[in-house]
Amino acid sequence: MPDDPLSTTFGALADPTRRAILARLADGAATVNELAEPFDISLQAISKHLKVLERAGLITRGRDAQYRPCHLRAGPLKDVTAWLERYRSFWEESFGQLDEYLIELQERQRNNDIESQ
């Protein structure tokens, strides 16, 4: 597992099952059994996913007698968002250029249609 927190978070988010678990926990706390319900994998496999999420700081596990709910801890997602935000201007510029190109293509097509009539 990488040492820097951002890499650890991205590593945890790389798996679709773990992302689905986080999405479920965004709706509220859940036990391991509740988190395992939608998946066709063993409880042991879910526990391994939870350990990865816990190591990345994305979830915490509580304890209330026999009930051990997992909770979403969104702090590391804020760091991911901040990192991705640095690339927003790049994407906005690229989409702007694509918009200009598409408008140019539409004008050419319109001119070709007028000339062919």
C-alpha positions in Angstrom: 0.0 0.0 0.0 1.4 3.4 -0.9 2.6 5.7 2.0 1.0 9.0 0.9 -2.7 9.4 1.9 -3.9 10.5 -1.6 -2.5 7.4 -3.2 -4.0 5.2 -0.5 -7.4 6.9 -1.1 -7.2 6.5 -4.8 -6.1 2.8 -4.3 -9.2 2.3 -2.1 -11.5 4.0 -4.7 -10.1 1.9 -7.6 -12.4 -1.0 -6.8 -16.1 -0.8 -7.8 -17.2 -2.9 -4.8 -15.5 -0.4 -2.4 -17.1 2.5 -4.2 -20.5 0.9 -3.9 -19.9 0.3 -0.2 -19.0 4.0 0.2 -22.2 5.0 -1.7 -24.2 2.8 0.6 -22.6 4.3 3.7 -23.4 7.8 2.4 -27.0 6.9 3.2 -26.1 6.0 6.8 -24.3 3.5 9.0 -24.5 -0.2 8.2 -23.2 -3.5 9.5 -20.9 -5.8 7.5 -23.9 -8.1 6.8 -26.0 -5.2 5.6 -23.1 -4.0 3.4 -22.7 -7.5 2.0 -26.4 -8.0 1.0 -26.2 -6.5 -2.6 -23.0 -8.4 -3.5 -22.5 -12.0 -4.5 -19.3 -12.3 -2.5 -18.4 -13.8 0.9 -18.5 -11.8 4.1 -14.8 -12.4 4.3 -14.3 -10.6 1.0 -16.5 -7.7 2.2 -14.4 -7.5 5.4 -11.2 -7.3 3.3 -12.8 -4.4 1.3 -13.7 -2.7 4.6 -10.2 -3.1 5.9 -8.9 -1.3 2.7 -11.4 1.5 3.2 -10.6 1.7 6.9 -6.8 1.9 6.2 -7.5 4.7 3.7 -9.5 6.6 6.4 -12.7 6.4 4.4 -14.7 4.5 7.0 -14.7 3.9 10.7 -16.2 1.0 12.6 -18.1 1.6 15.8 -19.0 -0.8 18.5 -22.3 -1.0 20.3 -22.6 -4.4 22.1 -23.0 -6.9 19.2 -23.7 -4.1 16.7 -20.6 -2.9 14.9 -21.7 -0.3 12.4 -19.5 1.1 9.7 -19.6 4.8 9.1 -18.5 6.9 6.1 -15.6 9.2 6.8 -15.6 11.6 3.9 -12.5 13.7 4.8 -10.1 11.8 2.4 -12.6 12.4 -0.4 -12.2 16.1 0.2 -8.5 15.7 -0.5 -9.3 13.8 -3.8 -11.7 16.6 -4.8 -9.0 19.2 -4.1 -6.5 17.3 -6.2 -9.0 16.8 -9.1 -10.0 20.5 -8.9 -6.5 21.4 -10.2 -7.4 19.9 -13.5 -10.7 21.6 -13.9 -9.3 24.5 -16.0 -7.7 22.0 -18.3 -11.0 20.2 -18.9 -12.9 23.4 -19.2 -10.5 24.7 -21.8 -10.7 21.4 -23.7 -14.5 21.4 -23.7 -14.4 25.1 -24.8 -12.2 24.1 -27.8 -14.5 21.2 -28.6 -17.5 23.6 -28.5 -15.8 26.0 -30.9 -15.0 23.1 -33.3 -18.5 21.7 -33.2 -20.0 25.2 -34.0 -17.5 25.5 -36.9 -18.6 22.1 -38.2 -22.3 23.1 -38.0 -21.6 26.3 -39.9 -19.7 24.4 -42.6 -22.5 21.9 -42.9 -25.1 24.7 -43.1 -23.1 26.5 -45.8 -22.7 23.2 -47.8 -26.5 22.7 -47.5 -27.2 26.2 -48.8 -24.8 25.8 -51.7 -26.3 22.5 -52.7 -29.8 23.9 -53.0 
